[in-house]
């Protein structure tokens, strides 16, 4: 498994989506019982992290597709 830091917006977006996929897999299906066992703040923080990963991936992909001058977030 390659853990080098991605260098461009596309690679960073793909890395964030991979992280998001792993996070969501850990709180759904077989991981749901563990997630439900966490206190409310930790559950909130995990969903906040998922939102941040999705938002950053989206911003990076938009910047990759349109160029840096076209985006305002990320």
N, C-alpha and C positions, 0 to 999 in steps of 0.2 A: 504494500500500500504506500502510495506517495503522499507525503505530508509537507511538501514544499509550499511556500506561500505563493498563491497565484498573483500574477503581476498586472493583468489588465481587467477591465470591467467585466468582460464576459466570463473569464475564469473565476473571478471573485463571486459573481452571481451564481455560477454553477456550484462553487464551494458552499455558499450560503444555503442554496437549495438542498444540497446533500446533507448539511447539518440539520436543516429544518425537517427533512425526511426522517433522519435518525431520531430527532426529538419527538416527532409525532408518532413514530412507531413505538417509542417507549411509553407513551401515555394512552395508546389505543390497544385494542385486541388483548393479547396476553398481559400487556403492561397496565391495562386500565385499572385493575384492582390495586396495584401499587400506587398509581396516581390518585385514586380515590382515597387511599389511606393517608395521603399527605395532608398537612394542615392547609387551611384556606389560603394563607399568604403564599405558601410554596406553590400551590396550584395556580394561583394568580400569576406569580412570577414566571412559571413555565409557559403559560399562555402569552404573557408579555414578551418573553424571549422569542416565542414562535412568531409573534406579530412583528417584532424587530427584524428577525431574519428574513421574513417575507418582504417587508418594506425595503430593506437594504438590497435584496436580490432584485426586486422590481426596479428600484432606482438605478442600479448598476446596469441592468439590461436595457432600460430606456436610454441611458447615457451611451451604451455600446451601440445601440441601433440609430440614435439620432445625433450623437456627438455631444461633447461636454457643454456647449453653449446653449443647448436646448432644454436642459434640466435645471430644476431649482432645488430638489431634495437630494439627500444622500451624502 
